[in-house]
Amino acid sequence: MISFNGLATGLDTSTLISKLVEAESAPIERLTAKQALIDAKSKKLTSLRTKLDDLRNAALALDTRKEALPVSLTSSNTSRVRGTVTGGVSPTRFDLEVVSLAKGARMYSNGVSSDSATGLFGTGQLDITTSAGTSTLAVESTDTLDSLRRKIDDLDLPVTTNILHDGSGFRLQIVGEGVGAANAVTVTETGTSLGFGANVVSTASDASFVLDGIPMTRGSNSVENAFPGVTLELLSASPTGEKTSVEVTHDPAALETAVRKVVDAYNAVNTFIQAESAWTGTAKGAESLSGDSTLRSVQSRLRSTLMAPIAGTTGAFTTLGRLGVALTRDGSLSLDATKLRSALATDPEAVAKVLGSEGTGAMALVAQQADYFADGTDGVLSQRLTSMKNERRGLDDRIERMQTRLDKYEAQLTQQYAKLEQLVSSLQNQGSQLTAAMSGLSS
C-alpha cells in the first residue's frame, strides 16, 4: 500500500481509507455472523444426532427375543464346572458328572548327567508320531540333550520341548500342544536309551462326562456343543456319583441394565430438547433451537412410540409402562426396577414381546424413530446438516467475492489519495516558487 499519510494535504489518509473500507465491509461482517450462527446450530444438531444414535444403539441391544430375555448360568460346584451362556437358550437345568478331564500328552527322557555332553544315550533314531503324522529324527554320537531338543523343535511339530533338572540329572520333556485324543503324541526309539516310552506322565485323552445320565466325550475341557447355547468349562473330575447342578435362568439384573441404558439415552435426548425449548424467563439467543420443528417432531414421535401399546400383545403386559418404564411430568422416562423384575417373573414371554418382537416390539420401533432422524445419510438431521453445510459453503463463496471487491476498492482509494497528495504537493511547490519569484521582483 502506498500512503503519504497526509504530508501535503494534512489529511490522515490511512485512517480515512480504513474507515471507508470498514464501512464497505459491513455486508461481509453480516455474512460472517450468519456463518457463526450456522456453526452454532450445526453443533447443536450434531449433538442431538449423537444422542439419538446412542438411543438407537441402546434400543437395538434389546430388539430381539434373545436380548429381551437375557439368561445367566449358575453351577452348584464351581470347582468342578463353570459355564457361560453364548446363544439363545431358554431357562433349563441339568446335572453333570465329570468322569475325567481332557488331557494332553507329556513325557520325559531318562535322566542323564549333563545336558551338554555327547554320547550319553547312544545312537539311532526317534520316530515321533503326532496329529501331523510321523517324523523320523536321527540321533548321532555328537548329540547332546540340548542339541536333541533343538532337532525336535526344528521338525516344527505340534509339541513343545524343555529340559528339566531333577536334582541329580537332566531330562528332556516333550509336551503335546493340545489336549484330547486327537492330539496324541508317541515316541518310538531305535538304538537309543532315552527311555521316553517308560516315562509317560500323561497320555492324550478326551474329556468324559455324564450329562443327565447321558455319557459324552469331547476333545476339550471347554465344551461348546453338548448343550447348544451353553459353553461348559470342565475344571476337575467328580468323585464317583457326585453330580454338579447346572442351571440357566432369566437374568433380571442384566435386563434391568439394558432397559436402563435405553431410559438414560432417551433422557439425554429429552434433556437436550428441554434445554433448547423450555421457557426459563430469559429470551434465548439467536443460536438457540427454540421453536425448531425438528426438535418438536423428535420429542413427539419418541413419546408416542414409547407409550403406545405393542401390536400383538394381550393381557397384563402390553406397554412399556406396564413393565415399569413410565413417562414423568417433565417428559423424562423413569424405570421402576421392581415392576420390571415382577413382570419378568410373572410372564417372561410377554416381556419379550413388548420389548423384543422383531420389527414390532417397543425397542425396534424406538430404534426406527431414532434412525429416522439420526441416520448418517437419509436421516432428517443429517439432511439438515448437509443443507446447512452447503449454505455455509455458499456464504464462503460470497464472502470471498466480496472480499476481492473490497481489496480492489481499498487499492483504488489508496491510489486516488496518493495522486491527490502528489497533486497538492506539486501545487504547493509551484506556489512556493511563485512566491519566491515575486519576492525577488519586489526587491
C-alpha positions in Angstrom: 0.0 0.0 0.0 1.3 3.4 -0.9 0.5 6.3 1.5 1.8 9.7 2.0 -0.1 10.0 5.4 -1.4 13.5 4.6 2.0 15.2 4.4 0.8 17.6 1.7 -3.0 17.7 2.4 -2.8 17.5 6.1 -5.3 14.6 5.9 -4.8 11.3 7.8 -5.3 9.3 4.6 -4.5 5.9 6.2 -7.3 6.3 8.8 -9.7 7.8 6.2 -9.1 4.8 3.9 -9.5 2.4 6.8 -12.8 3.9 7.8 -14.1 3.9 4.2 -13.1 0.2 3.8 -14.7 -0.6 7.1 -18.0 0.9 6.1 -17.9 -1.1 2.9 -17.1 -4.4 4.8 -20.4 -4.3 6.8 -22.0 -6.9 4.4 -19.1 -9.3 4.9 -19.4 -8.9 8.7 -23.1 -9.7 8.4 -22.4 -12.9 6.4 -19.6 -13.9 8.8 -22.1 -13.5 11.7 -24.5 -15.7 9.8 -21.9 -18.3 9.3 -21.2 -18.3 13.1 -24.9 -18.8 13.7 -25.0 -21.7 11.3 -21.9 -23.2 13.0 -23.6 -22.9 16.4 -26.8 -24.5 15.3 -24.9 -27.2 13.4 -23.0 -28.1 16.5 -26.2 -28.4 18.5 -27.9 -30.5 15.8 -24.9 -32.8 15.6 -25.0 -33.2 19.4 -28.7 -34.2 19.1 -27.9 -36.6 16.3 -25.2 -38.2 18.5 -27.7 -38.6 21.4 -30.2 -40.2 19.1 -27.5 -42.6 17.8 -26.9 -43.6 21.4 -30.7 -44.2 21.9 -30.9 -46.2 18.7 -27.9 -48.4 19.8 -29.3 -48.9 23.2 -32.7 -49.9 21.7 -31.1 -52.3 19.2 -29.4 -54.1 22.1 -32.9 -55.1 23.2 -34.9 -55.6 20.0 -34.9 -59.4 19.8 -36.4 -62.1 22.0 -32.9 -63.3 23.0 -31.8 -59.9 24.0 -35.1 -59.1 25.8 -34.8 -62.3 27.8 -31.1 -62.5 29.0 -30.2 -65.5 30.9 -27.3 -66.5 33.2 -25.7 -69.8 34.2 -25.0 -70.9 37.7 -23.1 -74.0 38.9 -23.6 -75.7 42.2 -19.9 -76.5 42.3 -17.7 -74.0 40.5 -14.6 -76.0 41.3 -16.0 -78.8 39.1 -17.9 -77.0 36.4 -18.4 -73.4 35.3 -20.2 -72.1 32.3 -21.5 -69.2 30.2 -24.5 -68.7 28.0 -23.4 -68.0 24.4 -26.6 -68.4 22.5 -30.4 -68.1 22.6 -31.0 -70.9 25.2 -34.2 -70.9 27.3 -34.1 -71.5 31.0 -33.1 -75.0 31.8 -31.4 -77.3 34.3 -29.2 -80.4 34.1 -26.8 -82.4 36.3 -23.3 -83.1 35.2 -20.7 -85.6 36.5 -17.2 -85.1 35.3 -15.6 -88.5 34.9 -12.3 -87.3 33.6 -10.8 -84.2 32.1 -9.3 -84.0 28.6 -5.5 -84.3 28.9 -2.6 -83.7 26.7 0.5 -85.9 26.1 3.5 -85.3 28.3 6.6 -87.5 28.7 10.3 -87.3 29.7 13.5 -88.9 28.8 15.7 -90.8 31.3 18.0 -88.6 33.4 21.5 -88.0 32.1 24.4 -86.4 33.9 24.7 -83.4 31.5 22.6 -81.6 29.0 25.7 -80.6 27.0 27.8 -83.8 27.0 27.8 -86.2 24.0 27.5 -90.0 23.9 25.1 -90.3 26.9 22.2 -92.0 25.2 23.5 -93.9 22.2 22.8 -93.5 18.5 19.8 -94.5 16.4 16.5 -92.8 15.6 13.4 -91.4 17.1 10.0 -91.8 15.4 7.7 -89.1 16.7 4.0 -89.5 15.8 1.6 -86.6 16.3 -1.5 -85.3 14.6 0.8 -84.1 11.8 2.0 -87.7 11.1 5.2 -89.5 11.9 8.6 -87.7 11.7 11.9 -89.5 12.0 14.9 -88.0 13.7 18.5 -89.3 13.6 20.2 -89.5 16.9 24.0 -89.2 16.4 27.0 -89.7 18.7 27.7 -86.0 18.7 24.2 -85.2 20.0 23.7 -83.7 23.4 20.4 -83.5 25.2 20.2 -79.8 24.3 21.0 -80.4 20.6 18.4 -83.2 20.5 15.9 -80.7 21.9 16.7 -78.3 19.1 16.4 -81.0 16.5 12.9 -81.8 17.7 12.0 -78.1 17.6 13.3 -77.9 14.0 10.8 -80.5 12.9 8.0 -78.0 13.6 5.7 -80.5 15.2 2.7 -79.7 17.4 4.8 -80.3 20.5 7.0 -78.2 22.8 10.2 -79.2 24.5 12.1 -78.3 27.6 15.0 -79.6 29.7 14.3 -80.4 33.3 16.9 -80.7 36.1 15.6 -83.2 38.7 18.3 -82.6 41.2 20.6 -85.3 40.1 20.3 -85.3 36.3 18.8 -83.7 33.2 15.7 -84.9 31.4 14.2 -83.9 28.0 10.5 -83.1 28.3 8.1 -83.4 25.3 4.6 -81.9 25.7 1.8 -82.1 23.1 0.4 -78.7 22.3 -3.3 -79.7 22.6 -5.5 -81.9 24.7 -7.7 -84.7 23.6 -7.1 -88.0 21.9 -6.7 -86.2 18.5 -3.5 -84.6 19.9 -1.8 -87.8 20.9 2.0 -87.9 20.9 4.1 -91.1 20.8 7.8 -91.5 20.6 9.4 -94.8 19.4 13.1 -95.3 19.9 15.5 -97.4 17.9 19.0 -97.9 19.2 18.9 -95.2 21.9 18.4 -95.3 25.7 16.4 -92.1 26.1 13.5 -94.0 27.6 10.6 -91.8 26.6 8.2 -94.8 26.5 8.9 -95.6 30.1 8.4 -92.0 31.3 5.0 -91.2 30.0 3.4 -88.9 32.6 0.2 -88.2 30.7 -1.5 -89.7 27.6 -3.6 -87.5 25.4 -7.3 -88.4 26.1 -10.7 -86.9 25.7 -12.9 -85.4 28.4 -15.5 -87.8 29.7 -18.7 -86.6 31.4 -22.3 -87.6 32.1 -25.0 -85.0 31.4 -28.3 -86.0 32.9 -27.4 -89.7 32.7 -26.1 -89.4 29.1 -22.4 -90.3 28.7 -20.5 -87.9 26.5 -16.9 -87.3 25.4 -15.2 -84.2 23.9 -11.7 -83.4 22.8 -11.5 -80.3 25.0 -12.4 -79.3 28.5 -14.3 -76.3 27.0 -17.5 -77.9 25.8 -19.5 -75.8 23.4 -21.9 -78.2 21.8 -23.2 -80.6 24.4 -26.0 -78.2 25.2 -26.5 -75.6 22.4 -26.1 -72.1 23.5 -24.1 -73.0 26.6 -20.3 -73.3 27.0 -19.2 -75.5 29.8 -15.8 -75.4 31.4 -14.8 -78.7 33.0 -12.4 -78.0 35.8 -11.9 -81.2 37.8 -13.1 -84.8 37.9 -16.0 -85.6 40.3 -15.9 -88.3 42.9 -17.9 -91.3 41.8 -21.6 -90.4 42.0 -21.2 -86.7 42.7 -23.2 -84.5 40.4 -22.9 -80.8 39.8 -26.2 -79.0 39.1 -26.1 -76.5 36.3 -29.0 -74.1 35.9 -29.8 -71.5 33.3 -32.3 -68.9 34.5 -33.6 -65.5 33.4 -31.3 -62.7 34.4 -33.3 -59.8 35.8 -30.2 -57.7 36.6 -29.0 -57.9 33.0 -32.4 -56.9 31.7 -32.6 -54.0 34.1 -29.2 -52.8 33.0 -30.2 -53.0 29.3 -33.5 -51.2 29.9 -31.9 -48.5 32.0 -29.5 -47.8 29.1 -32.5 -47.1 26.9 -34.0 -44.9 29.6 -30.8 -43.0 30.1 -30.3 -42.5 26.4 -33.8 -41.2 25.9 -33.4 -38.9 28.9 -30.3 -37.4 27.4 -32.3 -36.6 24.2 -35.1 -35.1 26.3 -32.8 -33.0 28.4 -31.2 -31.6 25.3 -34.6 -30.7 23.8 -35.8 -29.2 27.1 -32.7 -27.1 27.4 -33.3 -25.7 23.9 -37.0 -25.1 24.0 -38.2 -24.7 27.7 -39.0 -21.2 28.7 -36.8 -20.0 31.6 -37.9 -16.4 31.8 -35.0 -15.2 29.7 -35.1 -14.8 26.0 -32.8 -17.3 24.2 -30.1 -16.3 21.8 -30.3 -16.5 18.0 -28.2 -19.7 18.1 -30.9 -21.4 20.1 -33.1 -24.2 18.6 -36.1 -22.9 20.4 -39.2 -23.4 18.3 -37.4 -25.7 15.9 -40.0 -28.0 14.3 -37.5 -30.9 14.1 -37.0 -30.9 17.9 -40.7 -30.9 18.4 -41.1 -33.8 16.0 -38.3 -35.8 17.7 -39.9 -35.4 21.1 -43.5 -36.1 19.9 -42.6 -39.2 17.8 -40.4 -40.8 20.5 -43.0 -40.2 23.3 -45.9 -41.7 21.3 -43.7 -44.7 20.3 -42.6 -45.4 23.9 -46.1 -45.2 25.4 -48.1 -46.9 22.7 -49.5 -50.5 23.1 -47.4 -53.1 21.2 -49.2 -54.8 18.4 -49.9 -58.5 19.0 -49.8 -58.3 22.8 -52.6 -59.1 25.2 -53.1 -59.5 28.9 -51.4 -57.6 31.7 -48.3 -56.6 29.8 -48.9 -54.7 26.6 -46.9 -51.4 27.0 -43.6 -50.3 28.4 -45.5 -48.6 31.2 -46.7 -52.0 32.4 -43.1 -53.1 32.6 -42.1 -50.1 34.8 -40.9 -47.7 32.1 -43.0 -44.5 32.7 -43.1 -41.0 31.3 -42.8 -38.4 34.0 -44.2 -34.9 34.1 -41.0 -33.3 32.9 -41.0 -35.5 29.8 -38.2 -37.8 31.0 -38.5 -41.6 31.5 -38.3 -43.4 34.8 -37.6 -47.1 35.5 -39.3 -49.0 38.3 -36.9 -51.9 38.6 -39.2 -53.8 41.0 -42.0 -53.6 38.5 -39.8 -54.8 35.7 -38.5 -57.8 37.7 -42.0 -58.7 38.7 -43.2 -58.7 35.1 -40.2 -60.9 34.1 -41.0 -63.4 36.8 -44.8 -63.3 36.0 -44.7 -63.6 32.2 -41.3 -63.6 30.5 -42.8 -64.2 27.1 -45.0 -61.1 27.4 -41.9 -59.1 28.4 -40.1 -60.5 25.3 -43.0 -59.5 23.1 -43.2 -55.9 24.4 -39.5 -55.3 24.2 -38.1 -57.6 21.6 -40.7 -58.6 19.0 -38.5 -58.2 15.9 -39.8 -55.3 13.9 -42.8 -54.6 16.0 -41.5 -54.5 19.6 -41.0 -51.3 21.5 -37.3 -51.3 21.1 -37.4 -52.0 17.4 -39.9 -49.1 17.0 -37.7 -46.7 19.1 -34.7 -47.6 17.0 -36.7 -46.9 13.8 -37.7 -43.5 15.1 -34.2 -42.6 16.2 -32.9 -43.8 12.8 -35.4 -41.7 11.0 -33.8 -38.6 12.5 -30.2 -39.7 13.0 -29.3 -41.9 10.0 -26.0 -40.8 8.7 -27.2 -40.3 5.1 -31.0 -40.1 4.9 -31.9 -39.0 8.5 -33.8 -35.7 8.9 -30.9 -34.3 11.0 -28.3 -35.4 8.5 -30.2 -33.8 5.7 -30.5 -30.6 7.6 -26.8 -30.6 8.5 -25.9 -31.2 4.9 -28.1 -28.3 3.8 -26.5 -26.1 6.4 -23.1 -27.1 5.3 -23.9 -26.3 1.7 -25.4 -22.9 2.9 -22.2 -22.2 4.7 -20.1 -23.0 1.6 -22.3 -20.7 -0.4 -21.6 -17.9 2.2 -17.9 -18.7 1.9 -18.1 -18.1 -1.8 -20.0 -14.8 -1.4 -17.6 -13.6 1.3 -14.6 -14.4 -1.0 -16.1 -12.5 -3.9 -17.0 -9.5 -1.7 -13.5 -9.5 -0.1 -11.9 -9.5 -3.6 -14.0 -6.4 -4.5 -13.2 -4.8 -1.1 -9.5 -5.3 -1.7 -9.8 -3.7 -5.1 -11.8 -0.8 -3.6 -9.1 -0.3 -1.0 -6.4 -0.3 -3.6 -8.3 2.2 -5.7 -8.7 4.5 -2.7 -5.1 4.2 -1.9 -4.1 5.1 -5.4 -6.6 8.0 -5.6 -5.3 9.6 -2.3 -1.8 9.1 -3.4 -2.5 11.0 -6.6 -4.2 13.7 -4.5 -1.2 14.0 -2.3 1.1 14.3 -5.3 -1.1 16.9 -6.9 -1.3 19.0 -3.7 2.4 18.6 -3.2 3.0 19.8 -6.8 0.7 22.8 -6.3 2.4 23.7 -3.1 5.8 23.6 -4.8 4.6 25.8 -7.6 3.2 28.3 -5.1 6.4 28.4 -3.2 8.3 29.0 -6.4 5.9 31.8 -7.5 6.2 33.5 -4.1 10.0 33.3 -4.3 9.9 34.9 -7.8 7.6 37.7 -6.7 9.7 38.4 -3.7 12.7 38.8 -6.0 10.9 41.3 -8.2 9.9 43.4 -5.3 13.4 43.7 -4.0 
